[in-house]
Amino acid sequence: MKHHLQSLSCTLVLLAGLFNALPLQADKVTLDSSSWGSAEGQACVDCHSKSSAGLTHQWKNSAHALANVNCLDCHQAYQEDVDAIEHEGSIIATIVSPKDCGRCHETEYQQQKGSVHSKALTIIQNRMPALSEHFGSPSINDAGCAKCHGSTVKVRGDGTLDPASWPNSGIGRINPDGSLGSCSSCHGRHQFSKAQAREPAACTYCHSGPDSPDKEVYESSKHGMMYESHKARLNMDSDQWVAGKDYSATVTCVSCHMGAAGNMKSTHDVGMRDAWNLNAAVSTQQYLIIFEDGDKRELSTTEPLPRRGESISKMDGSMGKVKAVASPQRRRDAMSKTCLECHSKGFTNNAMAQFDNVVELFNEKYAKPAQAIMQELYSAGLLTPLPFDEPIEMTYWNLWHSSGTLARHGAAMGSPSMTWKGMSEVGSSFYGKFISQIREAAGQDKGDALIKQHISGSKHHDWLNHPNKANPILGFGQGKVDND
């Protein structure tokens, strides 16, 4: 609950006209700290100390409790709110949304609400049934995918929350008040700890496994190794937590993607510094489009660049006016500032160049040829539109989505073992399965023509044109095999 007074004063001036026009609840909406600590909220504390002792104990050890912010300050609701319920004589809402948190943490809310985290459900909502439900059932979606990406929280007629969509703390959760996200995804309720959110585990709770293998990547990187050795020296509870000032032993996920370094301030927009899209079939560098209302979207550098003031579509399909555009280089420079606190400029630039080379190799050698072939198979009617009903579709999906993601993330985060593991899996799938499945789907003649056009005619795959060349690695062919 620490605020910069100057920023707060400016905010109050800007919002004064709006606040005067709205019906306010003094205990819930005001930013004046003298109103915190609702008297009625003390009854919540007294009751929950008995019925939910662990929950209350968390709150008593939180910054909220120290600032005299209690249960009702956060949970109090309007009678007309869609998720409002009567509870022990008070009107409350079970969910405290980012919009609610933004009454006090306005800067963080404004940064978060347009971030890629807040769009985590919106981005894949149409893909989720083809994955979680085709491979499992809706229950897998509720207990699996939606726990990280978020759910659309539905309210039943009596004001209670639909158990199919709640509990859910997914980072892109669509809340009953229309806001996106969940602050408790990272700052677990009811302690809402800064230190917890700075731990790698706060991120790897979701960023692990085939879809986002960052846990494996981080733990096998030099940074992850140093974290295990020096985590007690990271000063996680520090108010500012500036790299090179408050800590220097190593970095966590937050350091690079959100943290302060030098004159660069921290941010709750976790994707602001990402110059590449690393979770697509083909990676492209990307502009960050910032709209006048604070919303954001990524735009590939392969698409026309909009001008300031131009209206373009947002991720949800609505139109918005462009306020500013952050180029990939600007985003890369922001990411690099954390590196420069511990590494030289040459070291940092060269590491980034090696990362770029891996992404470009993946694109040119595997991703673009595979994508072009799949598009031709669909266009020719040789594959059905239904996803995952033919072997080549599964191979292609795993090639870029699982193995390709591991290789690219490994290079981005400095894990040589995961970079190689991912790329070797890509190669195994491409040469061992994908090529033969092209012929199965298209027939021998058409398949051979596609392979020649997109694969064997490329310098990256020239070795395929020399079938009689010795291959000592596999232990056969004309080459001599080492016995040691």
N, C-alpha and C positions, 0 to 999 in steps of 0.2 A: 504493500500500500504506500510505497514511497512515490511521491510526485515531484516533478520539477515545477516549482511555483510559477516561473515565468511562462512555461508552456501551458500550464493549467489556466493562468489568467487569460492568455490569448484565446484558449479554447472557450472559456466562459463568455468572453465578449462575442465571439463568432456565433455561439449557439444561443445567446440570450434571446434573440427574436424568436427562434424556434421554440425554446422552452416556454416562453410566455404564451405561446399559442396552443400549448398542449396541456391536458389535464395531468398533473404530476402527483405522484405519491412521494411525499417528502422523505420517508424512510427508505424508499427503494431507488429513486432516480437521482436525487441530488448528489452533486459532487462535493458538497461541503462536509468535511470530516467530522464536524461537530454533531451531525445527525446520525453518525454510525453508532451502533450499539443500541438498536431498538429495544425498548423496555420489554415489549412483548416477547422479543427473541430470547430473553433470559429464561422464560418458561420452557422454550425448546431445549435449551442447554440442560436445564434441571431434569427434564423428562428423559432425554436421550442419554444422559449420563448413566441412567439405569437400564434403558432398553437397548441402547446401542453404544456400549461403553467404549468399544474400540474406535468407532467413528468420532465420538466426542473427544477421546484422547488425542486423536490426530489433529482435530481442530484446535485444541488447547495448546498444542505445540507448533502452531502455524503463525505466519506473519499476520494473518487475518485476526487471530485472537489478540495478538500484541497491539494491533491497531484498533481494537474494540469493535471489530466487525463480526456479527454473530449470524446465526442461521437465517433469521427472518430478513436481515439486510439483503441477503442474496436470493432467498427463495420466495419472498413475498410477491404476490401477483395481483393483477386486476381481476375483478369478478368476470369480466367479459373475455379474458384470455382463453384461447381454445383449450389449453391444458390446465386451466385453473381448477383446483379442488378445494373443498373445505376440510381443514384438518385441525382438530382441537381448537376450534374457534377462530382460526386464521385462514385467510385465502392464500394458498401457496401454489407454486408449480414445482413438480418434482425435478424437472430439468432446469439447470442454470446454464443458459446458452452463452456463446461468445458475445452476443448482443447484450446480455445481462452483465457479463464481466466488463464489457466496454463502457459501462456507466462510470467506472472508476479507471479502468485500464484502457483509456481511449486510444492512445497511440498504438498499443499492441493489437487492439481490435481492428483498427484501420489497416494495419499491415497484414494481419491474418486473413481478413475477410476476402481479399482478392488473391490470396496465395494458392499455389498448386495443392497444398494440403487441404484447403477448404473445398477444392474441386475434386477431391479423391473419389467421391462417389459419382459425381456428375460425369467424370471422364470415362468410367468403365461401366456405368449403369446398364447400357444396352448390351454389353458383352457378358455380364455376369451370368445370365441364364445358360448361355452356351458353354460355360465353364463349370460353375459350381453345380448347376441343376442337371446338366446333361451327364456329368461325370458322377454325380451323387444324387441330391434331391434338394428341395428348397431348404431343408433343415441344415444342409452344409453351408448354404448361403448365409443363413441366420447366425449360425455358430462359428462360421469360418470367415469368409470374405468380408461380410458386413462388419465384423468386429474391428477390422482395420480401416476399410474404406468408408464405413458408416452405413447407416440405414436411413430410410425415410420414416421418422418416428410418427406412428399413427396414434391418434387419440380416439378412444372409444366413447360412446354416447354419454357415459357417466363421468367423463373427464379423466379416467384412468388410462394408462398407456398400454397399447396392444403388446402382449408378450412376444409376438413374432418380431417386433421391432425394438423392444426394450427389455432388458438393459442393453445399451449400446454406447460405447465411447469412441466410435470410429472417427477418424480425423476429418472426414468429409460428411459427417452426419447432417441430414437435413432436419432441422428442428421445427417444432410446431409454430414458433414465431417467425419462421422463414429464414432465419440465419443459418449459416453453414459452419459445421465443424464442432469440435469439442475441446475446450481447454484442458479438460481432465485427461485427454489422451496422453499428454506429456506431463502435466502437473497433476498427478493423481489426487483425487479427492480423498479426504477433506483437509489434507495438509497443504496441498498446492505448493510443493517445494520447488524452489529454483534449482537446488542441487540435484534433485531427482531428474528434472528435465534436462540437465546437462550431462547426465550419465549416458554412455552408449546404449545401455539397456533400454532407456526410454525410447530410443529410435529402433533398435533391433527387435523389440517386441513385435513390430510389424515388418521391418525391413530385413527379412531373412527368408530362406527358402528359394525355390526356383523363380518366383516372380520378381523378387528384389533381394538378391543374395548379399546384402551389405554386412550382415553379421559375420558371415564367413570371410568376406573380403577384409573387413576392418581387423578382425582378430588375427588374420594371417599377415597383416601389414606391419611395417616397422612401428607405426604409430600405435597400433593395437598391442604390440609386444611391450612397448614402453609404458602404455597405460597400465598393464598388469603389474609392472615393476614400480611405477611411481604415482599411482592414483591417489595416494595419501597426500601428495604434494600439490594437488591441482586446485585447492582453495575453492571448492565447488560452491560454498555458501556465500562467496563474495558478492556484494551488491552489484558491482560493475562488471567484473570478470572479463578484463581486457587482456588479450594474448600479449605476452611479453611484459606485462605489468603486474597482473594479478596471478599469473601462472605461466610456466614455460616448460614444464617437464615433458609434455606431449600435447596432443590435441584430441578432442572427441568430435563426434559428428557435428555438434552444435558449434564448435569453434570455426569450422570451415564454412558451414552453410548458413549460420545465423549470428555468429559471435562478433564481438568488437575487436578491432586490431588497429593500433596506431590511431589515426584520425577517422577511421571508419567505424560507424556506430553499429550496434547490434540491431537485428531485425527479426520480426516474427513471420516474414515472408521467406520460407525455407528454400524456395526455388529461384530467388532473385539472382543468385550467382552462378547458375548453371548455363553454360554457353552451348552445350550439346543436349539433344534429346537422346538418352541412352537406352530407352525402353521401347523403341520403335523397330519395325522391320528393317528400315534403313535409317541410320542416324543422320540428322541434319543439324547444323548450327541454327540457333533460334534467337529471334528478337523477342524482347519482352514489351508488349504493348500495354501501356497504362492509360486507362480511360479517365475521363473527367470526374466520374463518380467514385473513383478509387478501385474499381474492378480491374482485373488484368487478364491477359491471355498470351499464350505463346504463339509465335508466328515463324514458320520456317523461312530461312533465307532464300529458299527456292520460290517463294511467293512474292508478289509485288509489295513493296514497302509503303504503308499508308503515310499520309502527311498529317501533321498536327491539325486538329479541327475536323478531319475527315471522319465520317460515320462508317463504321464497319461492324460486322457481326461479332458478338461475344460468344463465349463457349456455350451459353444456354440458348443461343439462337436470337436473342434480342439484339438491338442495335445500340452502339455507344460511340461517343465522340472521343477521338484520340487526344490525349493530353500530352503524352511523351512516349518516346521509344528508346529503350535501352538496347544497344547493339551487342552482339556476342562478345566483341572485344572489351566493351565496358564491363560486361558481366564477368568475363575472364579476369580482368584487372582487379575487380572486387574480390574474387576468390583468391587471387594471388597475394593479396595484402596480408592474409593470415600466414601464408607460407613465408613471406619476407620477414616476419618477426623472428624466425629461427634459421632461415636459409638465405643464401645469397641470391641476387637477381639472376645470375647465370644458372645456378642450380635450379631455381624455380622455373625459369623459361625453358630449360632443357627437359625438365620433367614433364612440363605441359606439352612440349613438342613430341615426346615419346608417347604420351597418352593420345594425342591427335593422330599419330601414325598408326596406332593400333585400331582406332575407330575407322580411319580411312581404309586400312587393309581389310577389315571386316566388311565394310561397305562394298568395296570394289571386287574383292575376291569371291565373296559368298552372298552377301545380302542382295545386291542389285541383280546379279544373274538369277538367283532363286526367285526373287519377286517377279521379274520379267517372265520367267517360265510359268509361274503359277497364274499370272494374269492371262497369258496366252491359252493355257489349259481351260481356264474358266470361260474365256471369250469364245473358244471353239466348242464349248459344250461338252468337253471331255471330263469335267468334274461337275458334280451337282452343287447347287448353291448352299446346301446344308453343310454346316461346319462339322468337321471331325468324323465324317462317315466314310472317309477313304484314307488309306494309310499315308499317302503322300502329304495330306493336310496335317496330320499329327507330326510327321517328320519336319515339315516346314515350320510349324508352330514352335516346336522345341528348338529348332535350329537358331531362330532369332530371339525368341522370347525367353528361353531358359539358358541355353549354352551361350548364345550371343550376348545376352545381358550380363552373364557372369564374366565373360572376357572383357567387355567394355567397362564394367564397374571395377573389375580388378585393376585395369590400367589407370582408371581415374583416381583410385584410392591407394595406389602404390603397393599392390599385392602381386608379386611376380608369380607365385604359385597358382593363384586363382585366375590370373590372366592366361597362363598357359593351360590350366585345366579347362577353362571355358573355350579357348580357341581349339584345343585338341578335340573337345567334344563336338564343336562345330564341324571340324574337318571330318571326324568319324561319321557324323550323320550325313554330311553332304556327299562324301565319296562312297560311303558304305551303304547308304539307304536311298538318299534322294535321287541320285542319278539313275539307279535301276528302277525306281518307282516312276520316273518320268516315262520310261519305255513301257511300263505296265499300264500307265494311264493313257498314253498317247498312241501306243503301238510302236513296233520296232522302227519303221521308217520315219514317222513323224517325230518320235522320241529322239532318234539319232540326229535329225535335222535341228531340233531345239538344242540338243547338247552341243552340236558343232557351232551353232550360231552364238550361243550365250556362254559356253563354258570352254570347250577345248580350243576355241579360236582365240582365247585370251592368254596373254603372257603369264598370268597368274597360274594357269593350269596347263602350261606347255608340257609339263612332265607326262601328262596323259597321252601325248602324241608319240611317246617312246616306249612302247610296250615291251620291248626286248632288253631294255636297260637293266643292268644288274641291280638287285635290291638286297643288300646284305642284312638290312635291319630285320626283315621277316624270316631270315634263315634259309632262303631259297633263291634261286636265280643264278646268274653267272658270277656274282660277287663272292669274295671270300669272307667267311663269317668268323669274327673273333670269338674265341672260346672263353674269354675271361669275363 
